[in-house]
Amino acid sequence: MICLILLCPLQYSTVHADNSTNVTGALGLITVPNARMEKQGTARIGVGYSDPYTHGFIGFQFTDYLYAGLRQTTEGSGFGNSAENLLPGLDLKVRLMEETKNRPAIVLGFESAIGHTQTGSEYIALSKRYNNFDFTGGIAWGRLGSAGHIKNPLSFISHFDQDRNLGANASQNTSDWFTGEQIGFFGGVEYDTRLKDVSVKAEYGADDYTAAQLTAGFDAPDPWAIGLNYQPWNSIDLGIGVIGGEQVMARLSVQNKLQNWGGRPSPQQQSVDLRSPRPTDRKIKKGPTRLGLSAYSPISHQIGRTARLHADKMQPDQEDITIKLHHKGLKGPVVTLIRSDLEKAVLHKAKTPEEIWHDAHIAKNKDGIFSFKRERKKEKSLRLILHNQISLSQFDTAPLYRTSILTEYDRPLKYGFLVGGRARLNIADNLKRLREVQTLQTSNLRSDEEAFAMQFIAIDQFYSGWLHSINSDTHIALTGGYLEEMFSGYGGEILYRPFDKNYAIGVEAFKAQKRTPGKAFGVQENLNDDLTTAHLNLFYEPPNKDMTFYLKAGRFLAGDYGATAGLQTTFNNGAQLEGFITQTNEEDLTLLGNVSDTFGGIRLRLPIGNAPLIPHGSEIRLDAEPFSRGTGQVLDRPLQLYEVTEPLSARRIQQSWHSLLD
């Protein structure tokens, strides 16, 4: 329901007939995937049915090369009947090659890359369009290849020849990928008819329904299928088909683009006029001006407004407008604009932001290491967050959810010090279901999440920090206090983020102590647990893309070791999409009653700061990841340096430069 609400305000986007989904929510034919990808930012939610499974799915196109989707599959004896088993999955699809005149598109895909064994598959798919026909073929491991047409070509490596029990009630881990004695082939075609928005699909699959036969005595249909796809509107996709002449397939999905979300981090500020001719009756300002940036409006828009205000206080013959950028006490670059360029653009419409860019100069801040000058202005730091958390249900445990309203506030002080806090209003949840597995968990690190959710009003964070830039590329942050809902602690971070490079390297270490539910400032007296976490953080920004790949490796809160790999994409309207996978050296109990060393999730941020009476930077959050897990855990702490330095980054200035004159 939350996801439907998020998609409804979006504007319509164009979806072509060959960009229709299969029954599990990925682009494909009827039950099998193809090698097609949607445009970056496409969000899709829907439901599909083919006996004995019903699939609910929500998927996101992170980039033109990566799709990730959350799927909740229920196993039952017929449509509309009560579900017997609940089978979750995180699906992935990665483009390996784009289609050319002489070469098909090729993708590597995963169904339940992390999820339930019974729905786990890996595949390689190829698609090639010829006139109105779109042909697809591929090979699959796991469920999609369970018909077993040939021996697993990877079986000469001892790990991959292990038996794969598709009927087990177990979690799928990375160690299960591409295993099994045999694999299967699949293929098919989609034909765009002359009827508007209608296509015909036909396929031959390699799924012999092994799990359903073992667990429910299901009579598997023949592997062929045929169906119709219809798109009455750009945002609606409908499908119906027949599998093996016996089973019916039906599917409905709704899709749109995150780029069309109407929210913004903050409302558009009014432009500032330049005086003409140049004023001589104002107090002369010498030297550069300092600008404390807001993270919630375009950086170059703030630079342009400040430049115009500064120009009216300069000597008539002075041409260079120099602005030193800062954020939360950290140093950023020094931006110098040509005054006459600005006048031609603002007063005479004779210059564009791109032409001003060619004459502008951006250099590193060379203020001394002990420079603690305060910003010319402070950003408004109060914001509201509607926080929605969900976890896919597993086997016989119903879906888990929690909805809260967060109020965040921080205030910069002198000499780089800062204080802040976050209050939580717990609105609704069903975390009582966590009691079913709490006593079996290998770690009790977050097993009392239900107790924290029972508090109607709680103090999540109450902290003080010190941020300082050794130079404009190297920053440090020390933080202590109540760092998140479940933990207090202290620690520090250092980040090296060169302004003229597209990478960053950081190190962090924190000592934590468990907080007591029901007490605003209470902590548990048992100090035997060594809750120390430390990570090496690596960030990479692809050129000309507003996305970040990251890898964080080290020690987690429970003492386990491992790494988290993720991708974060930000759109022009401030919407942000993040996906991650965490692997540790310790296993933890899942809601299936067995253990897993791998988990992942998807996080969505939709800004609402431009809504009336809402503070700048306010947003809606949707976090889809496991509740109450013990291993692979980090602190949800404030003042993370990569996030704090983002307004000072080269890409944030460059990509917002079109807003310079707004």
Phi, psi and omega in degrees: 000316179301317182294322177297319178299320181293325183279331187301318182289351183288151177282163179294147175232156183280128177233126183270162185299326180278004175254044177261158185266165168269189188291339181263000173107346176274155176301133183178199181267249182260302176242344184255156178276166169239191183257021181273151175231149176270177178286148180306137178094353179292130176244137185222138176225142182186186180217143178223150181223131166207117186310129012258024187242143167240130185244126167253136186215152169221128185226156182223136173268096183296314176220177176295348185247356185219125173244141174222137181219146173260130183230132174248109181258134174246140178254124180211178185271357180173160182294133180089346178277164181295141180288139177266322179225147178243122189235105182273165176195145170254113184262144180228151177213123185238127178283127176264322179214142173276154178287138173235184181299324185247007185221138178282161169288144182228133177230156170247125186230161179222130166254128187054052172305319168232121183164222184262141182301323186294339179246013183280132178207154170231147184207158168239124183237146177235139177224139179219128180266137173223110185053238181270004182257138175237106185269143180224140173212159181184176175236151185218147172253161176074215187301314183295339179245021188290347175294337172065065182283324180220168177291143179304118182294346177267001186291347176291344172267125192304324183297321188277351180269006181290153180294144181240107184275094183287349179263002184285148172270083188212163176273141176274133178244172178298334180291344179274345185298134174063022177264171181117153184286331184223163176230169181231161178253146173222161180188169180172188183210147172240132183242123176280114181281173176282348175286135185300127172065021179241134175226156178248138181237145174217143184209162171229118186256177181233021177266115179260016174057043182304311183297315181295324178293322182284321187266333185229006180063034185287140177268105186292138177281172174296156189282356182269158179206152177217145183196176178240148174234138184221134178238088182293331175226162182299333185261002183240135179229122182240144178216147175214146182197174177236132181250117177063017181073004185236319187254149179258140172245135176220143184210143175222132176220152176238131183224153175197180183250137178296334179297339182267003177301132186282347181284160175220157178299328180205159177289158179290126178281151178289146180288162179246132181276152171264145177278139178221127001289174182303133185289148175237001185256011180257162175294128183286129177257126180253147177079180183286161173254154182252135182237115172276111189284149167264139179280357191248008173221157184307131186298315182292331174298318177294322178296315181296318179296315180295321180298320180291321177295320182290324183298326181287354179247009183263163174297146184303328183264006181275130186255326184276126173253109186251129183231125176263122184270138177221156174210121182051037177089354180269145181279139172241195181285170175252121182255127179241122177251155176271124185300318181294326175299316180296319180295318179297324182285316186279316187272328187239359181055033185256001178225146176256162175304325180295322178290323176295324180300320183295330180265348182287158178230128179238122184228166178285148177285123183255018175300150183297162183298334182256023177280123181235033180295144182275153179294158178294328177214163179249144176283152173284123191249004176277132176208156179248146182224123170270107190256115178247124179241135178223155175222131179299142179282157185223118176062277182235018178249123186295162180303144179253144178210161175205132179235130183221160169247123181254141173239115182250144178207138170218154184223119175290142175244191179285156171060029176088000180279155183208144173235152181196173179195168178213127177254148182236131173251108181281118185265308184203151175192168172230037186287359174300336180293344178294338181300335182296336185238354185300318185289347182259354186289147179283341178222138179260023187304311179237022184290344180262027181300327178299320181296323177292323181290340180288342179284126182293316177234133181216156175262108179284311185228142172204103195216167169230152182212164176226122180241138181206145177256119174295318168210185185289353179253339188238127186228150177230152178215131173244134184222141177209151179131208177273101193276336178199182185302321188254350187219142165254171179162191180206158179170191184209168182212145173230138183226131173253111182227087181299134183297323185264016178238167180248034176219165176210149180228134181215162176226139178221152176208134181219144174252125187239160176221136184291136177271160181262124178300142177088351178241121186302320184233025181272150174229154180287142185280341180287109183255016183287331181288132178269086182270071178247131179232140180210137183218148166263125186246129178238135180230141178222133180247110178301140181302138176060024177231140178266064180215160182224126168266138179222154176222125180236115185237139178157213184260132177268176187299324183278005180091359177278160182240147180172204184211154174238125176247138183207169178224132179236128179241133179241136182256165186300332180275004179094351176297143185224137182233132183223137173229146183210158173226133179243133178235130180233171178271001179238143177265151179225153183293137172260176178289356176277348184090001175243186188245158179209145178256008184227138171208166181207182181188172178229136179235133181236134178236124179239115185288145175225022184291346178267002177287147180302138175067012179254133180298150176303143177085358179292153186202165169256132178243141171230114179247117178249099181198165186295144170274155164061021180281146182263317183271158179071025187258142175233170179281138172273069192266158174280173171058050174277123195297323180297321178290319181293325182275355183301318178298342180266001188279157180297319183292326180292325177289312183296315186285345177255008187298333179296344180269006185303321186259003181293000000 
